[in-house]
Amino acid sequence: MTFLQQSLYLGFVISILAYLCGVWLKKKLGWAILNPLLVSVVLVIGFLTVFGIDYKTYNSSASVISYLLTPATVCLAIPLYKQLELLKKHFAAILTAIISGVFTSAASIFAMSLVFRLDHGTYASLLPKSITTAIGMGISEEVGGMVTVTVVCIIATGIFGNIIGETVFRILGIQDPMAKGLALGTSAHAIGTAKALELGEVEGAMSSLSIAVAGILTVIAVPLAVGLI
């Protein structure tokens, strides 16, 4: 076993450096496709392949990052607290928007599963795709989905939403900051919220709220929808 494979915090160091490299590239070139998370995934895979390090070794030394996932998500409540009055004023509209987003996500997965004749396990794995990983993993396991597939879909959904979100708003002429934040948070969870925070404080607050509410609604909706296929 090589020194790299024996390093206790190998995965942690690789992950952080890869992400920082992604952040630098995004700032340097400004391309939407250079999402830091996407860049870091590619870099980590490349590093592990070149040095012949297996996933189990990498994962065991990077697991400390997983412990930071839940507190990092909770911290997103800070911008929401700053916009509390806005939330109270438009509570009905905000709740309606989030419910619509959750329903649309579940309905699209159901329709796609019918069209492509997906089996029950794959269908169950895809249903939590638009909520944060911390919640989605638990739901997937509970309803008989494949947790690994769910995690991949959640990450892919978030990255895709982060990349195309601003372009979609421009094409559709969406200018309201609340609408932007709600759309990003409901469809692309925490990674979408990172984009929302870049757009503005109101966008970030609404996106943060969407993560929590959409997560709760999905916990309720998935067990009901999973029996349809």
C-alpha positions in Angstrom: 0.0 0.0 0.0 1.4 3.4 -1.0 1.9 6.4 1.3 -1.0 8.1 -0.4 -3.3 5.2 0.4 -2.2 5.1 4.0 -2.8 8.8 4.6 -5.5 9.2 7.2 -7.0 12.5 5.8 -6.2 11.8 2.1 -9.8 12.1 1.0 -10.4 15.2 3.0 -7.4 17.0 1.6 -8.1 16.0 -2.0 -11.7 17.1 -1.8 -10.9 20.5 -0.3 -8.1 21.2 -2.8 -10.2 20.0 -5.7 -13.1 22.3 -4.6 -10.8 25.3 -4.1 -9.5 24.7 -7.6 -13.0 24.6 -8.9 -13.8 28.0 -7.2 -10.6 29.5 -8.7 -11.5 28.3 -12.2 -15.0 29.7 -11.9 -13.8 33.1 -10.8 -11.0 33.1 -13.4 -13.1 32.1 -16.5 -16.6 32.8 -15.3 -18.1 29.9 -17.3 -21.4 28.6 -15.8 -20.4 25.0 -16.7 -17.4 25.4 -14.3 -19.5 24.8 -11.2 -17.0 24.2 -8.3 -18.7 21.0 -7.2 -18.7 19.6 -10.7 -15.0 20.5 -11.2 -14.1 19.0 -7.9 -15.9 15.7 -8.8 -14.0 15.4 -12.0 -10.6 16.3 -10.4 -11.1 13.8 -7.5 -12.1 11.0 -9.9 -9.0 11.8 -12.1 -6.7 11.8 -9.1 -8.0 8.5 -7.7 -7.7 6.9 -11.2 -4.1 8.1 -11.8 -2.8 7.0 -8.4 -4.9 3.8 -8.3 -6.7 4.7 -5.0 -9.9 2.8 -4.5 -13.2 4.5 -3.5 -13.3 2.8 -0.1 -10.0 4.2 0.9 -10.9 7.6 -0.3 -14.4 7.6 1.3 -13.1 6.5 4.7 -10.6 9.4 4.8 -13.1 11.9 3.5 -16.0 11.0 5.8 -15.4 14.0 8.1 -16.9 16.2 5.3 -20.2 14.3 5.5 -20.5 15.3 9.2 -20.5 19.0 8.1 -23.4 18.5 5.6 -26.3 18.9 8.1 -24.9 21.9 10.1 -24.1 23.6 6.8 -27.7 23.1 5.7 -29.0 24.5 9.0 -26.8 27.6 8.6 -28.8 28.5 5.5 -31.5 29.6 7.9 -29.5 32.8 8.7 -30.4 34.7 5.5 -34.0 33.5 6.0 -34.1 35.1 9.5 -32.9 38.4 8.0 -35.9 38.3 5.6 -38.5 37.2 8.2 -40.8 40.1 7.5 -40.9 39.4 3.8 -41.8 35.8 4.6 -44.7 36.8 6.8 -46.0 39.2 4.2 -46.0 36.7 1.3 -46.5 33.5 3.2 -49.4 32.1 1.2 -47.7 32.8 -2.2 -44.4 31.3 -1.0 -46.0 28.1 0.3 -48.0 27.7 -2.9 -44.9 28.1 -5.0 -43.0 25.4 -3.0 -45.9 23.0 -3.0 -46.2 23.4 -6.8 -42.5 22.7 -7.2 -42.6 19.5 -5.1 -45.7 18.3 -7.0 -44.1 19.1 -10.3 -40.9 17.2 -9.4 -42.8 14.1 -8.3 -45.1 14.2 -11.3 -42.2 14.5 -13.8 -40.4 11.5 -12.2 -43.7 9.5 -12.4 -44.2 10.4 -16.1 -40.6 9.7 -17.0 -40.7 6.3 -15.2 -43.8 5.4 -17.2 -42.3 6.5 -20.5 -38.9 4.8 -20.0 -40.5 1.8 -18.1 -38.3 2.2 -15.1 -38.6 -0.4 -12.3 -39.9 0.3 -8.8 -36.4 0.6 -7.3 -35.2 3.2 -9.8 -38.4 5.1 -9.5 -38.1 5.2 -5.7 -34.5 6.3 -6.0 -35.3 9.2 -8.3 -38.3 10.7 -6.3 -36.1 12.6 -3.7 -33.8 14.1 -6.4 -34.7 17.7 -5.7 -34.1 17.8 -1.9 -31.0 18.1 0.1 -28.8 15.0 0.4 -29.2 14.8 4.2 -33.0 14.2 3.8 -33.0 12.5 0.5 -30.8 9.6 1.6 -33.1 8.7 4.5 -36.2 8.9 2.3 -34.7 6.7 -0.4 -33.7 4.0 2.0 -37.1 4.0 3.7 -39.1 3.5 0.5 -36.8 0.9 -1.0 -34.7 3.0 -3.3 -31.0 2.7 -4.1 -29.3 5.3 -1.9 -26.2 5.6 -4.1 -28.4 6.3 -7.1 -30.4 8.9 -5.1 -27.2 10.7 -4.0 -25.9 10.9 -7.6 -29.2 12.2 -8.8 -29.5 14.8 -6.1 -26.0 16.1 -6.8 -26.6 16.1 -10.6 -29.9 17.9 -10.1 -28.3 20.5 -7.9 -25.3 21.1 -10.2 -27.6 21.3 -13.3 -29.9 23.8 -11.6 -27.0 25.9 -10.4 -25.6 26.0 -14.0 -28.7 26.8 -16.0 -30.8 28.7 -13.4 -29.7 32.2 -14.3 -30.0 31.4 -18.0 -33.6 30.1 -17.5 -34.6 33.2 -15.6 -33.2 35.4 -18.4 -35.0 33.5 -21.1 -38.3 33.4 -19.3 -38.0 37.0 -18.2 -38.2 36.2 -14.5 -36.9 39.2 -12.5 -38.6 38.9 -9.1 -36.0 37.9 -6.5 -38.4 35.9 -4.5 -39.4 33.8 -7.5 -35.8 33.2 -8.4 -34.9 32.0 -4.9 -38.0 29.8 -4.6 -37.3 28.2 -7.9 -33.7 27.4 -7.2 -34.3 26.1 -3.7 -37.2 23.9 -4.6 -35.7 22.4 -7.7 -31.9 22.4 -6.9 -31.7 22.3 -3.0 -28.5 23.5 -1.4 -26.4 23.7 -4.6 -29.1 25.9 -6.1 -29.1 27.9 -3.0 -25.4 28.7 -3.5 -26.4 30.3 -6.8 -29.3 32.1 -5.2 -27.0 33.6 -2.6 -24.8 34.9 -5.4 -27.8 36.6 -7.0 -28.9 38.4 -3.8 -29.9 38.3 -0.2 -33.7 37.9 -0.9 -33.0 35.1 -3.4 -30.8 33.3 -0.8 -33.4 33.6 1.9 -36.2 32.3 -0.2 -34.1 29.5 -1.5 -33.1 28.5 2.1 -36.7 28.4 3.1 -37.5 26.2 0.1 -34.9 23.6 1.1 -36.6 23.1 4.5 -40.2 23.2 3.4 -39.7 21.2 0.2 -37.8 18.6 2.3 -40.7 18.3 4.7 -43.3 18.1 1.9 -41.2 15.5 0.1 -41.0 13.3 3.2 -44.8 13.3 3.2 -45.3 13.0 -0.6 -42.8 10.3 -1.5 -44.3 7.4 0.6 -47.7 8.3 -1.1 -46.3 8.5 -4.6 -43.9 5.5 -4.4 -46.7 3.0 -4.6 -47.8 4.2 -8.0 -45.2 2.1 -9.7 
